[in-house]
């Protein structure tokens, strides 16, 4: 009976090793992967770890850090390690679902709102504190004002721009307002309503800014619910003139 169990265990381990080798073969060089991306169930972690260790010993893969591997890319100049972008990508996903997103200066640079390229990347998550270092890139946590998913991220990133509008380095205010108006206008009717709903979780200045933008785009009815969430004794400074956004006085913005 003991021999039967041993044989059964060895056959299972071999099957897992074969399966992992097959999956690794299909991964592109330079691509980072984890147990999760290989779809390894927890019951097979032990056998999988041994299989991955054997592949690493043979040089087929390399371990970046605990539980994170990559297929090295060889060139005439030597081995090319995974890019910072590739490594960062793995911190944004969990069990195949996106749980965090890039915000802050890195995002605003990608949007063309600033020329500054930061060495610190802000990563926002609803229930995680993502803090690490990838090469020369420092990753720091940021607050997410709503649960994160691939569906919600475009709305949250747009609202983050409004939240940090005044602090974005070398931002041309008119170009910034035009960018926001263009993005809002491109949303479907239901998308605009979702944007307003998410804005209710943000600080009052964001709700006022969004209300002024919607009114300027003649989407007054969509932005109407925001008026009840703002204290009209308060005012909000963004460094925007009426020449750039004519509706600012209706929302106590300057």
C-alpha positions as CSV (number, residue, x, y, z in Angstrom):
1,X,0.0,0.0,0.0
2,X,2.9,2.3,0.9
3,X,4.6,1.6,-2.5
4,X,1.3,2.3,-4.3
5,X,1.0,5.7,-2.5
6,X,4.6,6.6,-3.3
7,X,4.1,5.7,-7.0
8,X,0.9,7.7,-7.1
9,X,2.7,10.7,-5.5
10,X,5.6,10.5,-7.9
11,X,3.3,10.2,-11.0
12,X,1.4,13.2,-9.7
13,X,4.6,15.2,-9.2
14,X,5.8,14.3,-12.7
15,X,2.5,15.4,-14.2
16,X,2.7,18.7,-12.4
17,X,6.3,19.2,-13.6
18,X,5.3,18.4,-17.2
19,X,2.4,20.7,-17.0
20,X,4.5,23.6,-15.7
21,X,7.2,23.0,-18.3
22,X,4.6,23.1,-21.0
23,X,3.2,26.4,-19.6
24,X,6.7,28.0,-19.2
25,X,7.5,27.0,-22.8
26,X,4.6,29.2,-24.0
27,X,5.7,32.2,-22.1
28,X,7.7,34.9,-24.0
29,X,11.2,35.8,-23.0
30,X,11.4,38.7,-20.7
31,X,7.9,38.0,-19.4
32,X,7.5,37.8,-15.6
33,X,5.2,35.2,-14.2
34,X,4.0,33.9,-10.8
35,X,2.2,30.9,-9.4
36,X,-1.0,32.7,-10.0
37,X,-0.3,33.4,-13.7
38,X,0.5,29.7,-14.1
39,X,-2.8,28.8,-12.6
40,X,-1.2,26.5,-10.0
41,X,-3.7,25.5,-7.2
42,X,-2.4,25.8,-3.6
43,X,-2.6,22.0,-3.2
44,X,0.2,21.7,-5.9
45,X,2.4,24.6,-4.6
46,X,5.0,22.2,-3.1
47,X,5.5,20.1,-6.3
48,X,5.3,23.2,-8.4
49,X,8.1,24.9,-6.4
50,X,10.4,21.9,-6.9
51,X,9.6,21.9,-10.7
52,X,10.3,25.6,-11.0
53,X,13.5,25.2,-9.0
54,X,14.7,22.6,-11.4
55,X,13.9,24.8,-14.4
56,X,15.8,27.7,-12.7
57,X,18.8,25.4,-12.0
58,X,18.9,24.6,-15.7
59,X,18.8,28.2,-16.6
60,X,15.4,27.9,-18.4
61,X,13.9,30.5,-16.0
62,X,15.3,32.8,-13.3
63,X,13.8,33.9,-10.0
64,X,13.3,37.6,-9.6
65,X,12.0,37.3,-6.0
66,X,10.1,34.8,-4.0
67,X,7.2,33.4,-6.1
68,X,8.1,35.6,-9.1
69,X,10.1,34.3,-12.1
70,X,11.0,35.3,-15.6
71,X,12.4,33.8,-18.8
72,X,15.7,35.4,-19.5
73,X,16.3,36.9,-22.9
74,X,19.8,36.4,-24.3
75,X,21.4,38.8,-26.8
76,X,24.9,39.2,-28.1
77,X,25.4,41.8,-25.3
78,X,24.3,39.3,-22.6
79,X,21.1,38.8,-20.7
80,X,18.3,41.3,-20.8
81,X,16.3,41.4,-17.6
82,X,12.6,42.2,-17.5
83,X,11.7,45.9,-17.9
84,X,10.5,47.9,-14.9
85,X,7.1,48.1,-16.6
86,X,6.8,44.4,-16.9
87,X,7.8,43.9,-13.2
88,X,5.4,46.6,-12.1
89,X,2.5,45.0,-14.0
90,X,2.6,42.0,-11.7
91,X,1.9,44.1,-8.6
92,X,-1.3,45.4,-10.2
93,X,-3.0,42.0,-10.5
94,X,-4.1,39.3,-8.2
95,X,-5.6,35.9,-9.2
96,X,-6.0,37.3,-12.7
97,X,-7.9,40.4,-11.7
98,X,-6.6,43.9,-11.5
99,X,-6.6,45.2,-7.9
100,X,-4.4,48.3,-8.3
101,X,-3.7,51.0,-10.8
102,X,-1.0,53.6,-11.5
103,X,-1.8,57.2,-10.6
104,X,0.2,60.3,-9.7
105,X,2.9,61.9,-11.9
106,X,3.5,58.7,-13.9
107,X,-0.1,58.6,-15.0
108,X,-0.2,62.3,-15.7
109,X,2.9,62.0,-17.8
110,X,1.3,59.2,-19.8
111,X,-1.7,61.5,-20.3
112,X,0.6,64.2,-21.7
113,X,-0.3,66.6,-18.9
114,X,3.3,67.0,-17.6
115,X,6.8,66.5,-19.0
116,X,8.2,65.2,-15.7
117,X,9.1,61.6,-15.5
118,X,9.1,60.5,-11.9
119,X,11.3,57.8,-10.4
120,X,8.6,57.2,-7.8
121,X,5.4,55.5,-9.0
122,X,2.2,55.8,-7.0
123,X,0.0,52.7,-7.1
124,X,-3.6,53.0,-5.8
125,X,-5.5,50.0,-4.4
126,X,-8.7,49.7,-2.4
127,X,-7.5,47.3,0.2
128,X,-3.7,46.8,-0.3
129,X,-0.6,48.9,0.5
130,X,1.7,48.3,-2.4
131,X,5.2,49.4,-1.5
132,X,8.3,48.0,-3.2
133,X,11.4,48.9,-5.2
134,X,11.9,47.7,-8.8
135,X,15.4,48.5,-10.0
136,X,15.7,52.3,-9.6
137,X,11.9,52.6,-9.5
138,X,10.4,53.3,-6.1
139,X,6.7,52.2,-5.8
140,X,4.6,53.8,-3.1
141,X,1.0,53.4,-2.1
142,X,-1.8,55.8,-2.9
143,X,-5.4,56.0,-1.8
144,X,-8.1,54.6,-4.0
145,X,-11.5,56.3,-3.4
146,X,-13.4,53.3,-4.7
147,X,-13.0,49.5,-5.3
148,X,-10.5,48.9,-8.2
149,X,-11.3,46.8,-11.3
150,X,-10.5,47.1,-15.0
151,X,-14.0,48.7,-15.4
152,X,-13.6,51.3,-12.6
153,X,-9.9,52.3,-13.3
154,X,-10.6,54.8,-16.2
155,X,-13.1,56.7,-14.1
156,X,-10.8,56.8,-11.0
157,X,-7.8,57.9,-13.1
158,X,-9.8,60.7,-14.6
159,X,-11.0,61.8,-11.1
160,X,-7.4,61.6,-9.9
161,X,-6.4,64.2,-12.5
162,X,-9.1,66.5,-11.1
163,X,-8.0,65.9,-7.5
164,X,-4.3,66.7,-8.3
165,X,-5.0,69.3,-11.0
166,X,-3.4,72.2,-9.2
167,X,-0.4,70.2,-8.2
168,X,0.6,68.7,-11.6
169,X,4.0,70.2,-12.5
170,X,4.2,72.4,-15.7
171,X,0.6,71.8,-16.5
172,X,-1.0,74.1,-19.0
173,X,-4.3,74.8,-17.3
174,X,-6.2,75.2,-20.6
175,X,-4.8,72.0,-22.1
176,X,-5.7,70.3,-18.8
177,X,-9.3,71.4,-18.9
178,X,-9.6,70.6,-22.6
179,X,-8.2,67.1,-21.9
180,X,-10.8,66.5,-19.2
181,X,-13.6,67.8,-21.3
182,X,-12.6,65.6,-24.2
183,X,-12.4,62.5,-22.0
184,X,-15.8,63.2,-20.4
185,X,-17.5,64.0,-23.7
186,X,-16.3,60.6,-25.0
187,X,-18.0,58.7,-22.3
188,X,-21.3,57.0,-22.9
189,X,-24.4,58.4,-21.1
190,X,-24.1,55.6,-18.5
191,X,-20.4,56.3,-18.3
192,X,-21.0,59.9,-17.3
193,X,-23.5,58.8,-14.7
194,X,-20.9,56.3,-13.3
195,X,-18.2,59.1,-13.2
196,X,-20.6,61.2,-11.1
197,X,-21.3,58.4,-8.7
198,X,-17.5,57.7,-8.2
199,X,-16.9,61.4,-7.8
200,X,-19.2,61.4,-4.7
201,X,-16.4,59.4,-2.9
202,X,-13.8,62.0,-3.7
203,X,-13.1,65.4,-1.9
204,X,-15.6,68.2,-2.5
205,X,-13.2,70.1,-4.7
206,X,-13.3,67.2,-7.2
207,X,-17.1,67.1,-7.2
208,X,-17.2,70.9,-7.8
209,X,-14.7,70.6,-10.7
210,X,-16.6,67.8,-12.3
211,X,-19.8,69.7,-12.0
212,X,-18.3,72.7,-13.7
213,X,-16.9,70.6,-16.5
214,X,-20.3,68.8,-17.1
215,X,-22.1,72.1,-17.1
216,X,-19.6,73.5,-19.6
217,X,-20.3,70.5,-21.8
218,X,-24.1,71.1,-21.4
219,X,-24.5,67.9,-19.4
220,X,-26.2,69.9,-16.6
221,X,-28.7,67.1,-15.8
222,X,-26.0,64.6,-15.3
223,X,-24.0,66.8,-13.0
224,X,-27.1,68.1,-11.0
225,X,-26.7,65.4,-8.2
226,X,-23.3,66.8,-7.4
227,X,-24.7,70.2,-6.2
228,X,-26.3,68.5,-3.2
229,X,-23.0,67.1,-2.1
230,X,-21.1,70.5,-2.0
231,X,-21.1,73.1,0.7
232,X,-21.7,76.4,-1.1
233,X,-20.0,78.3,1.7
234,X,-16.8,76.7,0.6
235,X,-14.7,77.7,-2.4
236,X,-12.1,75.7,-4.3
237,X,-8.9,77.0,-5.9
238,X,-7.6,75.4,-9.0
239,X,-5.9,78.4,-10.7
240,X,-8.5,78.3,-13.5
241,X,-10.0,81.5,-15.1
242,X,-13.4,81.9,-16.6
243,X,-11.7,82.2,-20.0
244,X,-10.7,78.6,-19.6
245,X,-13.8,77.3,-17.9
246,X,-16.7,79.7,-18.0
247,X,-18.8,77.8,-15.5
248,X,-16.4,78.0,-12.5
249,X,-18.3,80.8,-10.7
250,X,-21.4,78.5,-10.5
251,X,-19.3,76.0,-8.5
252,X,-17.2,78.4,-6.4
253,X,-14.1,77.6,-8.3
254,X,-11.2,79.9,-8.9
